[in-house]
Amino acid sequence: VEVKMNKVSRDIFDAEMRRFGRLRNRNILAPLAYHYRREEKLFVTEYMPKGSLLYVLHGDRGSSHAELNWPTRLKIVKGIARGLTFLYTEFASGDLPHGNLKSSNILLTDNYEPLLSDFAFHPLINPTYAAQTMFAYKTPDYMVYQHVSQKTDVYCLGIIILEIITGKFPSQYHSNGKGGTDVVQWVFTAISERREAELIDPELAGNETDSINQMLQLVQIGAACTESNPEQRLNMKEAIRRIEELQV
């Protein structure tokens, strides 16, 4: 992975890469090696044959996609939450402990354990490049309020939750908002009209009533994470607590 860190000295880059390399958590993909040159900085991570959550949800119509039943999707959501719990402990003082949380940056092991990647670069990346490429800068926090914070990571988590439960590709991932589904508007409209059941991916609709109720609770968590006003949004600790309470 190439990282645009044009203003970062070798000493700072070395120190941060070593810090990242020491991270140990089952839901974090830490770098194995890195390379520094003034004009380019690279880091290497373990290869994940299943690829990203984005690919398995939207690009793969083979066996991996077929295995995305409710228990597997809930496992993925809980794994993401546990990875974020770890990051929010390790980088507690940062404005954006992750900063680029989206389904293309969540890789899956062979047994669908999610691994968070591309995290904690916000203090290091060239600000212009960060604004162009990091998902945090495509949220209402930056687009409306010109500010990013830990609540921005919460919004990004909410998008992933809604993406997983609806099976829809979020238009929020496109810089121009064109293509895909505006999952936030769709979800809030359906909730206001009491049509929440329509939000659940049809591939999950055949589950038992108890499971459907858990899915609907996950929809509510996703909605509470994607409130456009950061002040009305869940904080990360509360979002993770609610996720952990869900059962298959």
Order of alpha helices (4+ residues) and beta strands (2+ residues): beta-alpha-beta-beta-alpha-alpha-beta-beta-alpha-alpha-alpha-alpha-alpha-alpha
